[in-house]
Amino acid sequence: MRDPPLILVVDDVPDNVDILQMRLEAQGYEVVTAPDGLEALEKIRELTPDLVLLDVMMPKLDGIETVKRLKADASLPFIPVILVTAKADASDVVGGLEAGGDDYLTKPVDHAALSARVRAMLRIKALHDTVQQQAAELAGWNRTLEERVAAQLGEIEKVGRLKRFLAPQLAEMIVSTGDEGILESHRRDIVVVFCDLRGYTSFAEIGEPEEVWGVLREFHAAVGPLVTRFEGTLDHFSGDGLMVYFNDPLPCPDPAERAVRMAVEMRTAVGGLMSGWRRRGFDLGFGIGVAQGYATLGRIGFEERVDYTAIGTVTNLAARLCGEARDGQILLSKRVATAVEGGVALEEIGSLALKGLSQAVAVYNVAGEVSG
């Protein structure tokens, strides 16, 4: 509401207009006038006054019809209307109020009544404007909140997708910075860990589906958290096996050591499950292969489904070493063994001819725990 408030006086009798205008301006209000209902509506749309004093009996458009049109115009804010009538008949007063009038005065207008009614209507106008402003602010806050919630949900969903194959801290960093360039295709020297359960195929063939499901759930629960703890990049789960690599997407100074440490803890964790599996008649073992070499890495897939993966001989070598490993063995390629020697007890297996590789490969087994 303006300060001072703007009041529109509408009456077809100039003397009445002059008296009302003089009294209102003497109280500090700003006053504009109109001689009939049609001009009053034009000024209301143009000036949006804070209060209208509206004569009932007028030519062209009387006060009752004027207030009806005013209140029916959704484009206008709330503007209180005091009807001024020479008729004191109750039916005229009721008709004016039912048409949308907010209060009424009878002619001749009493000065004290005029002052009191105007102050009361302006208080209502001020309160209404405050409520409307607060409602608009609340709506704005709600929109902002909805936008923030939507953005946060989008980030949570995006982090969730990235956490399927990246360490949580890396997934959150990519989402917070908005930089996914790190996931584009590139070549890097990585250490790959491939592990799976021995005897799983036979077990899955003869075991009940619920038993197979239960074993896989226990297996994944044992090894999955270790991938996160050692900040490895999870390539995929494939039933009883999984592939993890180190030194990508973010480089790390000790990829071979991290990989072997994780492998040793995986062996311990799965070993803790073995006794329970065997008591239930499940003849299962666990083997791991670890290799180091160059690979091409990046996102692969299509719009609805994207994975992050590594392609190269090093992944095949790790898988073949895993395939050769007996229960409890962690087989390493020569590069990995060289990188961790002195920190772990190794035994040389010798050179093995592995399927899919043209040359025999020197292989080492991790015989003990990692020191340090």
C-alpha positions as CSV (number, residue, x, y, z in Angstrom):
1,M,0.0,0.0,0.0
2,R,1.2,3.5,-0.8
3,D,2.3,6.1,1.7
4,P,0.2,8.2,1.8
5,P,-2.6,5.9,0.7
6,L,-4.4,6.8,-2.6
7,I,-8.2,7.1,-2.3
8,L,-10.6,7.3,-5.3
9,V,-13.8,9.3,-4.7
10,V,-16.6,8.5,-7.2
11,D,-19.7,10.7,-7.2
12,D,-21.7,12.6,-9.9
13,V,-22.4,15.5,-7.6
14,P,-19.4,17.9,-7.6
15,D,-20.2,19.4,-4.1
16,N,-20.2,15.9,-2.6
17,V,-16.8,15.2,-4.3
18,D,-15.4,18.5,-3.0
19,I,-16.5,17.8,0.6
20,L,-15.1,14.3,0.6
21,Q,-11.8,15.3,-1.1
22,M,-11.3,18.2,1.3
23,R,-11.9,16.0,4.4
24,L,-9.6,13.2,3.2
25,E,-6.8,15.4,2.1
26,A,-6.9,17.2,5.5
27,Q,-6.1,13.8,7.0
28,G,-3.1,13.4,4.8
29,Y,-4.5,11.1,2.2
30,E,-3.9,11.5,-1.6
31,V,-7.3,11.8,-3.4
32,V,-8.3,11.4,-7.1
33,T,-11.9,11.6,-8.3
34,A,-14.3,10.3,-11.0
35,P,-17.8,11.5,-11.9
36,D,-19.3,8.1,-12.7
37,G,-18.8,4.3,-12.6
38,L,-17.3,3.9,-16.1
39,E,-14.6,6.5,-15.5
40,A,-14.0,5.1,-12.1
41,L,-13.2,1.7,-13.5
42,E,-10.8,3.2,-16.0
43,K,-9.0,5.1,-13.2
44,I,-9.0,2.0,-11.0
45,R,-7.2,0.0,-13.7
46,E,-4.8,2.8,-14.4
47,L,-4.0,3.9,-10.8
48,T,-5.0,0.9,-8.6
49,P,-6.0,3.0,-5.6
50,D,-5.8,1.7,-2.1
51,L,-9.5,2.5,-1.3
52,V,-12.6,3.5,-3.3
53,L,-15.4,5.7,-1.9
54,L,-18.3,4.9,-4.3
55,D,-21.6,6.6,-4.6
56,V,-24.5,4.2,-5.3
57,M,-26.8,6.4,-7.4
58,M,-25.0,7.6,-10.5
59,P,-25.6,8.0,-14.2
60,K,-24.1,5.7,-16.9
61,L,-23.1,3.0,-14.4
62,D,-24.4,3.0,-10.9
63,G,-22.3,2.0,-7.8
64,I,-23.8,-1.5,-7.5
65,E,-22.8,-2.5,-11.1
66,T,-19.4,-0.7,-10.7
67,V,-18.5,-2.7,-7.6
68,K,-19.6,-5.9,-9.3
69,R,-17.3,-5.3,-12.2
70,L,-14.5,-4.2,-10.0
71,K,-14.6,-7.3,-7.8
72,A,-15.0,-9.6,-10.9
73,D,-11.8,-8.3,-12.5
74,A,-9.1,-10.9,-11.6
75,S,-6.4,-8.7,-13.0
76,L,-6.9,-6.2,-10.1
77,P,-5.5,-6.6,-6.6
78,F,-7.8,-6.4,-3.6
79,I,-9.2,-2.9,-3.4
80,P,-11.7,-2.2,-0.6
81,V,-14.9,-0.3,-1.5
82,I,-17.0,1.9,0.8
83,L,-20.4,2.5,-0.7
84,V,-21.9,5.9,-0.1
85,T,-25.6,6.1,-0.4
86,A,-28.4,8.6,0.4
87,K,-30.7,5.7,1.1
88,A,-30.7,4.2,4.5
89,D,-33.0,1.4,3.6
90,A,-31.7,-2.0,4.8
91,S,-32.3,-3.7,1.5
92,D,-30.1,-1.1,-0.4
93,V,-27.3,-1.7,2.1
94,V,-27.6,-5.5,1.8
95,G,-27.7,-5.2,-2.0
96,G,-24.5,-3.1,-2.0
97,L,-22.6,-5.5,0.3
98,E,-23.7,-8.6,-1.6
99,A,-22.5,-6.9,-4.8
100,G,-19.0,-6.8,-3.3
101,G,-18.9,-3.7,-1.2
102,D,-16.8,-3.9,2.0
103,D,-18.5,-1.2,4.0
104,Y,-21.0,1.6,3.7
105,L,-21.7,5.2,4.7
106,T,-25.0,7.1,4.4
107,K,-25.4,10.7,3.3
108,P,-24.9,13.2,4.7
109,V,-21.6,11.7,5.5
110,D,-20.6,12.1,9.2
111,H,-16.9,13.3,9.4
112,A,-16.1,11.0,12.4
113,A,-17.7,8.0,10.7
114,L,-15.8,8.8,7.5
115,S,-12.5,8.9,9.3
116,A,-13.1,5.7,11.2
117,R,-14.4,3.7,8.2
118,V,-11.5,4.9,6.0
119,R,-8.9,3.9,8.6
120,A,-10.5,0.5,9.1
121,M,-10.6,-0.3,5.4
122,L,-7.0,0.9,4.9
123,R,-5.9,-1.4,7.8
124,I,-7.6,-4.3,6.1
125,K,-6.0,-3.3,2.8
126,A,-2.6,-3.2,4.5
127,L,-3.1,-6.6,6.1
128,H,-4.3,-8.1,2.8
129,D,-1.3,-6.7,1.0
130,T,1.1,-8.1,3.6
131,V,-0.5,-11.5,3.4
132,Q,-0.3,-11.4,-0.4
133,Q,3.3,-10.3,-0.3
134,Q,4.2,-13.1,2.2
135,A,2.3,-15.6,0.0
136,A,4.2,-14.5,-3.0
137,E,7.5,-14.8,-1.1
138,L,6.5,-18.2,0.2
139,A,5.6,-19.3,-3.3
140,G,9.0,-18.1,-4.5
141,W,10.8,-19.9,-1.6
142,N,8.8,-23.0,-2.5
143,R,9.9,-22.8,-6.1
144,T,13.5,-22.3,-5.1
145,L,13.2,-25.2,-2.7
146,E,11.7,-27.4,-5.3
147,E,14.4,-26.4,-7.8
148,R,17.1,-27.2,-5.2
149,V,15.5,-30.5,-4.2
150,A,15.3,-31.4,-7.9
151,A,18.9,-30.5,-8.5
152,Q,20.0,-32.4,-5.4
153,L,18.0,-35.4,-6.4
154,G,19.6,-35.2,-9.8
155,E,23.0,-35.1,-8.2
156,I,22.2,-38.0,-5.9
157,E,21.0,-40.0,-8.9
158,K,24.1,-39.1,-10.8
159,V,26.4,-40.0,-7.9
160,G,24.5,-43.2,-7.5
161,R,25.2,-44.1,-11.1
162,L,28.9,-43.2,-10.9
163,K,29.3,-45.1,-7.7
164,R,28.5,-48.3,-9.6
165,F,32.0,-48.3,-10.9
166,L,33.9,-45.5,-9.2
167,A,35.1,-44.9,-5.7
168,P,32.4,-42.8,-3.8
169,Q,34.8,-39.9,-3.3
170,L,35.6,-39.8,-7.0
171,A,31.9,-40.0,-8.0
172,E,31.1,-37.1,-5.7
173,M,34.0,-35.0,-7.0
174,I,32.8,-35.5,-10.6
175,V,29.3,-34.5,-9.7
176,S,30.3,-31.5,-7.6
177,T,32.7,-30.1,-10.2
178,G,30.5,-31.0,-13.2
179,D,33.6,-32.1,-15.0
180,E,33.2,-35.5,-16.6
181,G,36.2,-35.1,-19.0
182,I,38.0,-37.5,-16.8
183,L,35.7,-40.3,-18.0
184,E,36.5,-39.7,-21.7
185,S,38.5,-42.4,-23.6
186,H,42.2,-42.4,-22.7
187,R,45.2,-44.7,-22.4
188,R,46.8,-45.5,-19.1
189,D,49.0,-48.0,-17.2
190,I,46.7,-49.7,-14.8
191,V,46.7,-52.7,-12.3
192,V,43.8,-55.1,-12.8
193,V,42.4,-57.4,-10.2
194,F,40.1,-60.3,-11.3
195,C,38.6,-62.7,-8.8
196,D,36.0,-65.4,-8.7
197,L,34.7,-68.4,-6.9
198,R,36.1,-71.9,-7.7
199,G,33.5,-74.5,-8.4
200,Y,30.7,-72.0,-8.9
201,T,29.5,-73.4,-12.2
202,S,28.9,-76.9,-10.7
203,F,27.4,-75.4,-7.6
204,A,25.0,-73.3,-9.6
205,E,24.0,-76.3,-11.6
206,I,23.0,-78.5,-8.7
207,G,22.2,-75.9,-6.0
208,E,18.8,-74.5,-5.4
209,P,18.4,-71.0,-6.8
210,E,17.8,-69.6,-3.3
211,E,21.1,-71.2,-2.1
212,V,23.0,-69.8,-5.1
213,W,21.5,-66.4,-4.5
214,G,22.4,-66.5,-0.8
215,V,26.1,-67.4,-1.5
216,L,26.4,-64.6,-4.0
217,R,24.9,-62.1,-1.6
218,E,27.4,-63.1,1.1
219,F,30.3,-63.1,-1.4
220,H,29.5,-59.6,-2.7
221,A,28.9,-58.3,0.8
222,A,32.4,-59.5,1.8
223,V,34.4,-58.2,-1.2
224,G,32.4,-55.1,-2.3
225,P,33.3,-52.8,0.6
226,L,37.0,-53.6,0.1
227,V,36.9,-52.1,-3.4
228,T,35.6,-48.9,-1.9
229,R,38.1,-48.9,1.0
230,F,41.1,-49.3,-1.3
231,E,39.6,-46.7,-3.7
232,G,39.5,-49.1,-6.6
233,T,37.5,-48.7,-9.8
234,L,34.9,-51.4,-10.1
235,D,34.5,-52.5,-13.7
236,H,31.7,-55.1,-13.2
237,F,30.2,-57.9,-11.3
238,S,29.7,-61.1,-13.3
239,G,27.9,-63.4,-11.0
240,D,30.6,-65.1,-8.9
241,G,33.4,-62.8,-10.1
242,L,34.4,-59.1,-10.3
243,M,37.1,-57.0,-12.0
244,V,38.7,-54.0,-10.3
245,Y,41.5,-51.7,-11.4
246,F,43.7,-49.1,-9.9
247,N,45.4,-45.9,-11.2
248,D,42.3,-44.8,-13.2
249,P,40.3,-42.6,-13.6
250,L,42.5,-40.8,-10.9
251,P,46.1,-41.8,-10.8
252,C,47.6,-43.2,-7.5
253,P,51.2,-43.6,-6.6
254,D,51.0,-47.2,-5.5
255,P,48.5,-49.1,-7.7
256,A,50.2,-52.5,-7.5
257,E,50.5,-52.3,-3.7
258,R,46.9,-51.3,-3.3
259,A,45.7,-54.0,-5.6
260,V,47.7,-56.7,-3.8
261,R,46.6,-55.4,-0.3
262,M,43.0,-55.6,-1.5
263,A,43.4,-59.0,-2.9
264,V,44.9,-60.3,0.3
265,E,42.0,-58.9,2.4
266,M,39.5,-60.4,-0.1
267,R,41.1,-63.8,0.4
268,T,40.8,-63.4,4.1
269,A,37.2,-62.2,3.9
270,V,36.1,-64.9,1.6
271,G,38.1,-67.5,3.6
272,G,35.9,-66.5,6.6
273,L,32.8,-67.6,4.6
274,M,34.2,-70.9,3.4
275,S,33.6,-72.9,6.6
276,G,30.0,-71.9,6.7
277,W,29.6,-72.8,3.0
278,R,31.2,-76.1,3.5
279,R,29.0,-77.0,6.5
280,R,26.1,-76.4,4.1
281,G,27.7,-78.8,1.6
282,F,28.9,-76.1,-0.9
283,D,32.2,-77.1,-2.4
284,L,33.6,-73.6,-3.3
285,G,37.0,-72.0,-3.4
286,F,38.3,-68.5,-4.3
287,G,41.1,-67.4,-6.6
288,I,42.5,-64.0,-7.7
289,G,44.6,-62.8,-10.6
290,V,46.5,-59.5,-10.7
291,A,48.2,-58.0,-13.7
292,Q,49.7,-54.6,-14.8
293,G,49.8,-53.0,-18.2
294,Y,48.4,-50.4,-20.5
295,A,44.7,-50.3,-21.4
296,T,42.3,-47.9,-23.1
297,L,39.6,-46.8,-20.6
298,G,36.5,-44.7,-20.8
299,R,32.7,-44.7,-20.9
300,I,31.0,-47.2,-23.1
301,G,27.4,-48.0,-23.8
302,F,24.3,-46.0,-25.1
303,E,22.2,-43.2,-23.8
304,E,20.1,-45.2,-21.4
305,R,23.0,-47.2,-20.0
306,V,26.6,-46.2,-19.7
307,D,29.5,-48.1,-18.0
308,Y,33.1,-47.3,-17.5
309,T,35.4,-50.0,-18.6
310,A,39.0,-50.9,-19.6
311,I,40.0,-52.7,-22.8
312,G,43.4,-54.2,-23.3
313,T,45.6,-57.3,-23.0
314,V,46.1,-56.5,-19.3
315,T,42.5,-57.3,-18.5
316,N,42.7,-60.6,-20.3
317,L,45.9,-61.4,-18.5
318,A,44.4,-60.8,-15.1
319,A,41.4,-62.9,-16.0
320,R,43.6,-65.8,-17.2
321,L,45.7,-65.6,-14.0
322,C,42.5,-65.8,-12.0
323,G,41.4,-68.8,-14.0
324,E,44.7,-70.6,-13.2
325,A,44.6,-69.7,-9.5
326,R,43.7,-72.6,-7.2
327,D,41.6,-72.0,-4.1
328,G,43.4,-69.4,-1.9
329,Q,45.9,-68.4,-4.5
330,I,46.6,-64.8,-5.6
331,L,48.6,-65.0,-8.9
332,L,50.6,-62.0,-10.0
333,S,52.1,-61.0,-13.3
334,K,55.9,-60.3,-13.2
335,R,55.3,-56.4,-13.2
336,V,53.1,-56.6,-10.2
337,A,55.4,-59.0,-8.4
338,T,58.3,-56.7,-9.0
339,A,56.4,-53.7,-7.7
340,V,55.5,-55.3,-4.4
341,E,58.5,-57.5,-3.7
342,G,59.9,-56.9,-0.2
343,G,56.4,-56.0,1.1
344,V,54.9,-59.4,0.7
345,A,56.0,-63.1,0.6
346,L,56.0,-64.4,-2.9
347,E,56.6,-67.8,-4.4
348,E,57.5,-68.2,-8.0
349,I,55.2,-70.5,-9.9
350,G,57.1,-70.3,-13.2
351,S,56.1,-69.5,-16.7
352,L,52.6,-70.5,-17.7
353,A,51.1,-70.7,-21.2
354,L,47.8,-68.9,-20.7
355,K,44.8,-69.2,-23.1
356,G,44.6,-66.3,-25.6
357,L,48.2,-65.1,-25.0
358,S,50.9,-65.9,-27.5
359,Q,53.8,-66.2,-25.0
360,A,54.2,-67.9,-21.7
361,V,53.9,-65.6,-18.7
362,A,56.0,-65.5,-15.5
363,V,53.6,-66.0,-12.6
364,Y,54.0,-65.5,-8.8
365,N,51.8,-66.4,-5.9
366,V,51.2,-64.3,-2.8
367,A,52.1,-66.7,-0.1
368,G,51.5,-64.5,3.0
369,E,50.1,-61.2,4.3
370,V,51.3,-57.8,3.1
371,S,53.8,-56.3,5.6
372,G,53.7,-52.7,6.7
